[in-house]
Amino acid sequence: MQLSIPFVLFNLFISFFTESRVECEYVSTILPRKGGYMEENDLGITSMGIRPNIAGFLCYLFGFVSGIFFLIIEKENKFVRYHALQSTLAFAILFIVKVILIAIPLIGWALLPVLGIVAIIVWVFSMYKAYQGEYFKLPIIGNMAEHKSE
């Protein structure tokens, strides 16, 4: 059986974040959190063996593509499903707005850099919050993701 290079690289990347790779038991059970420590059990377990905060981070890494990937793969963990759905909705909406702005001459083109900056801020902020193990809601989209992920 021949494996593709992207498949092998993805598996190596994911195996880096699995709990089996963590040698120190204390590190694998306690995650730093603002104002103290949070036990990993608070976020539950994932069906893929990845720590939930890492999976939440990865939901945002490639925009709505990684969000859709985690929606398909992860069936059990509510934290990961929430962030996957929020990522999918947020970046799909940003993509649609970008397509609309491209179609509008001058004014739309002038607003594209602003949309790009907003997208980068949402992307970095979302990855940071998910890595911290926090449920946070983007305006409007967060409520839809919370309702649909239950």
C-alpha positions as CSV (number, residue, x, y, z in Angstrom):
1,M,0.0,0.0,0.0
2,Q,1.4,3.4,-1.0
3,L,0.7,6.4,1.2
4,S,0.6,9.9,-0.1
5,I,3.2,12.4,1.3
6,P,0.5,14.9,2.6
7,F,-1.2,12.0,4.5
8,V,2.1,11.0,6.1
9,L,3.0,14.6,7.0
10,F,-0.5,15.2,8.5
11,N,-0.2,12.1,10.6
12,L,3.2,13.1,11.8
13,F,1.9,16.6,12.7
14,I,-1.1,15.2,14.5
15,S,1.0,12.6,16.4
16,F,3.1,15.4,17.7
17,F,0.1,16.7,19.7
18,T,-1.3,13.4,20.9
19,E,-1.1,12.6,24.6
20,S,1.0,9.5,23.9
21,R,3.9,11.8,22.9
22,V,3.8,13.7,26.2
23,E,6.4,12.1,28.5
24,C,5.6,14.0,31.7
25,E,2.3,12.9,33.3
26,Y,1.8,16.3,35.0
27,V,2.0,18.1,31.7
28,S,-0.5,15.8,30.0
29,T,-3.2,16.3,32.7
30,I,-2.8,20.0,33.6
31,L,-3.1,22.8,31.1
32,P,-2.2,26.4,31.9
33,R,-5.1,28.8,32.1
34,K,-5.4,32.5,32.9
35,G,-5.9,32.8,36.6
36,G,-4.8,29.3,37.5
37,Y,-4.8,25.9,36.1
38,M,-7.5,23.9,34.4
39,E,-7.6,20.1,34.3
40,E,-7.9,18.6,30.9
41,N,-10.9,16.5,32.1
42,D,-12.9,19.8,32.1
43,L,-12.8,19.7,28.3
44,G,-13.5,16.0,28.0
45,I,-11.7,13.6,25.6
46,T,-11.5,13.6,21.8
47,S,-12.1,10.6,19.6
48,M,-8.8,11.2,17.8
49,G,-6.5,11.2,20.9
50,I,-5.6,14.8,20.6
51,R,-5.9,17.1,23.6
52,P,-9.1,19.1,23.3
53,N,-7.4,22.5,23.4
54,I,-5.0,21.5,20.6
55,A,-7.9,20.2,18.5
56,G,-9.8,23.4,19.1
57,F,-6.7,25.4,18.0
58,L,-6.4,23.2,14.8
59,C,-10.1,23.9,14.0
60,Y,-9.1,27.4,13.1
61,L,-5.7,26.7,11.5
62,F,-6.8,26.4,7.9
63,G,-10.1,28.4,8.2
64,F,-13.3,26.7,7.3
65,V,-11.5,23.7,5.7
66,S,-10.1,22.6,9.1
67,G,-13.4,23.4,10.7
68,I,-15.2,21.1,8.3
69,F,-12.6,18.4,8.8
70,F,-13.0,18.4,12.6
71,L,-16.8,18.5,12.3
72,I,-16.6,15.3,10.2
73,I,-14.0,13.5,12.3
74,E,-14.9,14.5,15.9
75,K,-18.2,13.2,17.0
76,E,-17.9,13.2,20.8
77,N,-16.2,16.2,22.2
78,K,-18.5,19.2,22.5
79,F,-15.6,21.7,23.0
80,V,-14.0,20.7,19.7
81,R,-17.3,20.5,17.8
82,Y,-18.2,24.0,19.0
83,H,-14.9,25.5,17.8
84,A,-15.1,23.5,14.5
85,L,-18.6,24.9,13.8
86,Q,-17.6,28.4,14.8
87,S,-14.6,28.3,12.6
88,T,-16.6,26.9,9.7
89,L,-19.2,29.6,10.0
90,A,-16.9,32.5,10.6
91,F,-14.5,31.8,7.8
92,A,-17.2,30.8,5.3
93,I,-18.9,34.2,6.0
94,L,-15.6,36.0,5.6
95,F,-15.0,34.2,2.3
96,I,-18.4,35.1,1.0
97,V,-17.9,38.7,2.0
98,K,-14.5,38.7,0.2
99,V,-16.1,37.4,-3.0
100,I,-18.8,40.0,-2.9
101,L,-16.2,42.8,-2.3
102,I,-14.1,41.6,-5.2
103,A,-17.2,41.9,-7.5
104,I,-17.8,45.6,-6.5
105,P,-15.4,47.9,-8.3
106,L,-13.4,50.6,-6.4
107,I,-15.3,50.6,-3.1
108,G,-15.2,46.9,-2.7
109,W,-11.6,46.7,-3.7
110,A,-10.8,49.5,-1.2
111,L,-12.4,47.5,1.6
112,L,-10.6,44.3,0.8
113,P,-7.5,45.2,3.0
114,V,-9.8,46.1,5.9
115,L,-11.5,42.7,5.6
116,G,-8.1,41.0,5.4
117,I,-7.0,42.7,8.6
118,V,-10.3,41.7,10.3
119,A,-9.8,38.1,9.1
120,I,-6.3,37.9,10.5
121,I,-7.4,39.3,13.9
122,V,-10.3,36.9,14.1
123,W,-8.0,34.0,13.1
124,V,-5.3,34.6,15.6
125,F,-7.7,35.5,18.4
126,S,-9.8,32.4,17.8
127,M,-6.8,30.1,17.8
128,Y,-5.4,31.7,21.0
129,K,-8.7,31.4,22.9
130,A,-9.3,27.8,21.7
131,Y,-5.7,26.9,22.8
132,Q,-6.4,28.4,26.2
133,G,-9.4,26.0,26.5
134,E,-12.0,28.7,26.6
135,Y,-15.4,28.7,25.1
136,F,-15.8,32.2,23.6
137,K,-18.4,33.5,21.2
138,L,-17.8,35.6,18.1
139,P,-20.6,38.0,17.7
140,I,-23.7,36.3,16.2
141,I,-21.8,33.3,14.9
142,G,-20.9,32.1,18.4
143,N,-24.6,31.8,19.4
144,M,-25.4,29.8,16.2
145,A,-22.4,27.5,16.8
146,E,-23.4,27.0,20.4
147,H,-26.9,26.1,19.4
148,K,-26.0,23.8,16.6
149,S,-23.1,22.0,18.4
150,E,-25.3,20.7,21.2
